[in-house]
Amino acid sequence: MAETTGAKPSEGAGIRAFKLYTGPDNASHVLEGTIDQKDRTDVVAIHFKETPAHSSYDWHDAPEPQYVMTLSGTLEFTTRDGETFVVRPGEVLLAEDHIGTGHKWRLIDDQPWRRAYVVLKPGAKDSFVAKTGG
């Protein structure tokens, strides 16, 4: 079998992800990073939801620690401190800010937000790897 030449995908680069967490100041904060593709996480449930295009959801906490995998729709998230980030289809949000001041989101494209929620088992280690450097 012939080998292909050219650039190879980076081994274990991970899927782009964001982590919303509650800091010592009781406010939601965000980290950018990836999901470790070699890691496994204990989970207890999965469920799906669709929200119409142009929707938004005002200040709230995550109901429980969970992965939110966006299937369609592009969203802008904001924390009360003004941190913002955009989640696109194929990216993962790890929502662990289930206490504190919370976050809000709004859809910024013309697609509905289709997503899968994967609820972490209480006390389970997540697979998020924070971006290092700048």
C-alpha positions in Angstrom: 0.0 0.0 0.0 1.4 3.4 -1.0 2.0 6.1 1.6 0.6 9.5 0.9 3.0 12.4 0.9 2.5 15.9 2.2 1.5 17.2 5.6 0.2 14.7 8.1 -2.6 15.7 10.6 -1.1 16.4 14.0 -1.2 13.3 16.1 -3.7 13.7 19.0 -4.2 17.5 18.4 -7.6 17.2 19.9 -11.0 18.7 19.0 -11.3 22.5 19.6 -13.1 23.1 22.9 -14.0 25.8 25.5 -14.4 25.3 29.2 -16.8 27.5 31.2 -16.0 27.2 34.9 -16.8 29.1 38.1 -13.7 30.9 39.6 -13.0 31.7 43.2 -14.8 35.1 42.5 -18.0 33.1 42.0 -18.1 34.3 38.3 -18.0 32.2 35.2 -14.8 32.3 33.2 -13.7 30.6 30.0 -10.6 28.7 28.9 -9.8 27.7 25.3 -8.3 24.3 24.5 -9.0 20.9 23.1 -10.5 17.6 24.1 -7.9 14.8 24.6 -8.9 12.2 22.1 -7.1 9.5 24.0 -8.9 10.2 27.3 -12.2 8.7 28.4 -14.7 10.3 30.7 -17.3 8.7 32.9 -20.8 10.0 31.8 -24.3 9.3 33.0 -26.6 10.5 30.2 -26.9 12.0 26.7 -29.7 14.1 25.4 -30.3 16.3 22.3 -31.9 19.7 21.8 -32.7 22.0 18.9 -33.3 25.8 19.3 -34.5 28.0 16.3 -32.1 30.3 14.5 -31.7 33.8 15.9 -32.5 32.6 19.5 -30.7 33.7 22.6 -30.7 32.7 26.3 -30.1 35.3 29.0 -28.0 34.8 32.2 -28.0 31.2 33.5 -25.8 28.6 35.0 -25.2 25.2 33.5 -27.7 22.8 35.1 -24.9 20.3 35.8 -21.3 19.6 34.5 -21.7 18.5 30.9 -20.2 18.5 27.4 -22.2 20.4 24.8 -21.4 19.2 21.3 -22.6 21.7 18.7 -23.9 19.9 15.5 -25.2 23.1 13.8 -25.4 26.8 14.6 -22.8 29.3 15.6 -23.1 30.9 19.0 -21.5 33.7 20.9 -21.2 33.1 24.6 -20.6 35.9 27.2 -19.7 35.9 30.9 -20.8 38.7 33.2 -17.1 39.9 33.3 -17.4 40.4 29.5 -15.4 37.4 28.4 -16.7 36.3 25.0 -16.1 33.3 22.7 -17.7 31.7 19.6 -18.6 28.1 19.3 -19.0 26.6 15.8 -20.3 23.2 14.6 -18.0 20.4 15.5 -16.6 22.2 18.6 -17.2 21.2 22.2 -18.2 23.3 25.2 -17.5 21.9 28.6 -20.0 23.7 30.9 -18.9 23.3 34.5 -20.2 26.7 35.7 -23.2 25.2 37.5 -22.9 27.6 40.4 -22.1 31.3 40.4 -23.0 34.2 38.2 -23.4 32.2 34.9 -23.2 33.0 31.2 -25.5 33.9 28.3 -25.5 32.9 24.6 -27.0 34.0 21.3 -27.0 32.4 17.9 -25.1 34.6 15.4 -25.8 32.7 12.1 -29.0 31.7 10.3 -28.9 28.1 11.5 -30.8 26.4 14.3 -28.6 25.3 17.3 -28.6 21.5 17.3 -26.6 20.0 20.0 -25.9 16.9 22.2 -25.6 17.3 25.9 -23.4 14.6 27.6 -23.7 14.7 31.3 -20.6 13.9 33.3 -20.7 11.5 36.2 -20.4 13.4 39.5 -16.7 13.7 40.4 -15.5 12.4 37.0 -12.4 13.9 35.4 -13.1 15.7 32.2 -11.0 15.4 29.0 -10.4 19.2 28.5 -6.8 20.3 27.9 -6.3 24.0 28.3 -4.4 25.8 25.5 -0.8 26.7 26.7 1.0 29.9 25.9 -0.5 33.2 24.6 
